[in-house]
């Protein structure tokens, strides 16, 4: 099956946690959305998604829940070099 044959590879297994993660990753791939996968908690796999002006974190939890956090750019592009110091001060 190619990745374009069906929008949901695991459509018959909605309760399958791994299938939900794969469906999500396949959807990102089809949409050409940049993402990274991280595992920094023992009970989840995180997918970091970056699009213009936004950063999203999707935590696919062992209990089946998906926690979502969104971070939006509030100021646009800034060029003040002092902002680098702000990062380390905070």
N, C-alpha and C positions, 0 to 999 in steps of 0.2 A: 504494500500500500504506500503510495507516495504521500508526502505531507499535504498535498493539495486535494486528495481524494475526499476528505471529510474534515469539517471544522473541529470535530471532537473525536479523537482517536478512541477514547474510552467512554463513548456516550452510553454504553449499556451498563456501566459500572460507576454510577454517580457517587456511591458511597466509598469508592476506592480512593484513599488519600493520595497514593502515589499517582494514580491516574489523573486526579485533579491537578497535581503539580505538572505532569506531562502535558495535559491539555493547555494549561496556562503558558508553558514554555513554547509549545508549538504555535499557539496564537501569537505570541510575541515574535517568533521567527517569521511567520507568514506576514506580519505587519512591518517587518524590518525595524523593530524597536530594539535598541541596545539594552542589554541587561548583563548582570553578573550574578553568579550564584555563590552564596556564602553559607558556612556552617560554623557559627560561633556560639551557639547555645546547644545544650545536649538534647533539647526537645523540639528542635525545628530546623528547617532549611529556609534560608532567606534568599529572596530574589530582589536585587536592587535594579530599579529601572530608572533611566535618565532620559528625559525629553526636554526640549527647550523650555527653560523657566521652571521646571519641576524635577523633583527627585521623589521616587516612591520606594517604599520598602514593604515587601509582602513576605510575611513569616507564615510558612505552611507548618502548622503545629502538629505534634504527634497525636493530639486528641482530635484532629480533624478540622479544627478551626483555622481560619486564615486571618491573621492580624495585619492590618494595613495602616501604614503611616505615610502622610504626604507632606512634602516640604516644598514651598513655593518661593521663588525668587521675589523679593520685595522691592529691590532697588534697581534691578537691571544690572547692566555692566558698570563697574566702578573701577577707577584707575589709581586711587589713592594708595601709595605704598605703605602708609601707616596701618592699613587694614590687615596686613600680614602680622603685625605686632598684636593687633586685637585678637586674632585667632589664637595665638599662644598665651596671651594674657587671660582669656576666658577659659 
